[in-house]
Amino acid sequence: MADELDLTGLDAVAALPVDASERRAWDEDPHRRALLREYLAFVASEPAVGSRAGEASERLGAFLHENIAQPRQAPIRAGRFLRWQPALAVAAAVAAVAVGLSVWSPETEFPPALRGPAADSIVLSQPVVAGDVLVFDWTAPEVHEQFSIVFYDLELNEIHRSGPVEGGALRVSIANLPAGFSGQEVYVRVLAVEGTSVLDRSSMATVRLP
Amino acid sequence: MSYQLKTEDADEALLREALADPGSERSRQAASQLLGRYKDAVYQWCFRYVRDHDGAMDLAQDVLLRAYRKLDTFEGRSRFSTWLFAVTRSTCLNAVQSRRWNVDSEYELESLVDHAPGPDKVLEMADDQEAMLRVMAQVLDPQEQEAMVMRYFECLPPDEITRLLALTNRTGARGLLQRARRKLTDAIANDQRPEATDG
């Protein structure tokens, strides 16, 4: 398939004059010629009509900062545990506010949002392995009605999709997942869907399959 | 064809820093800075594939994370931009193929089956890139070949092919692809026709 092509020589060929013999030889193959054209368009990075370059640049910068430069532990969501422990939840909230007030100053910079203001509108709790099923639960704005859980391998290839379901929870039988991932970590996230459209998405969480 | 590459020296310096002590704060910051130099290019390329801002943002984040995770596999045999282009292209192709973005049934290669005898032969060829390229080389002109490769092997949308090939005709790549498909269908049909016999 196309992605098996060796692209190593692209930059060297791109730097050659169009009449150089190596460049001409490369250009004789329509697939290589297409790849060269694509590569040059990639590095030229001209804004496409309809793209939101400024917003994308800002959000991707924030994404890199939060996920690579200054990664933080996945936030512990007020999910299952706190829902069943109202007193602890109240205490935790009070403590958080107290700490927040003690360190806040007008100059405090808030950390950049991962995906913009609406990004974390769906919050996926840490998935739980319960016997031969994975238990997911999440919170989402009421405007969303249907949800799917998507599984990715560590290369971020989609490996499985469950749903769509209504509500805020889903149990996925581990037997339904593709073979070969036993004992491995995978990424998961929840999507708000409507038909084939994805309306919103949660941040990624990781789960180790039994 | 003109183009501008990022400063290679700066990429190399950041890459060295990123790989010097993987996991350290300094290393992570260098990796973030290096990928940040290309984040706009990655987003634009993803957008050209999916034609949707949110979809492109998702894809771009996938590309950047994947590139970060695979950074230690970069062998320095090419510029960093080339390596990142390969990661971006591969991620986009996988996404398009698995999520069926960009698919226009009129332009599916398999649809040639509807117009030609010997569907097994056509399907076999559609799966065999080398065989299809050979037929294309025989019956299509260079521009048609390139457009077909971009559409069927690179999964690019017709509008993007129009731009990449700098087509100025009214129908752009759609007209070109239609003409190429017709030629291919005819060629395959002729190839399948039983040879005439005397008497």
Interface residues (C-beta under 8 A of the other chain):
Chain A: M1 A2 D3 L7 T8 G9 L10 D11 A12 A14 V18 P30 H31 R33 A34 L35 R37 E38 Y39 L40 A41 F42 V43 A44 S45 E46 P47 A48 G50 S51 R52 A53 E55 A56 S57 R59 L60 G61 F63 L64 H65 N67 I68 A69 Q70 P71 R115 L154 E155 L156 N157 E158 V198 R201
Chain B: M1 Y3 Q4 L5 K6 E25 R28 Q29 A31 S32 Q33 L35 G36 K39 D40 A41 V42 Y43 Q44 W45 F47 R48 R51 H53 D54 G55 A56 M57 D58 A60 Q61 D62 L64 L65 R66 Y68 R69 K70 R77 S78 R79 S81 T82 F85 A86 T88 R89 S90 T91 L93 N94 A95 S98 R99 Q129 L133 M136 A137 P142 Q145 E146 M148 V149 M150 F153 E154 L156 R163 L164 L165
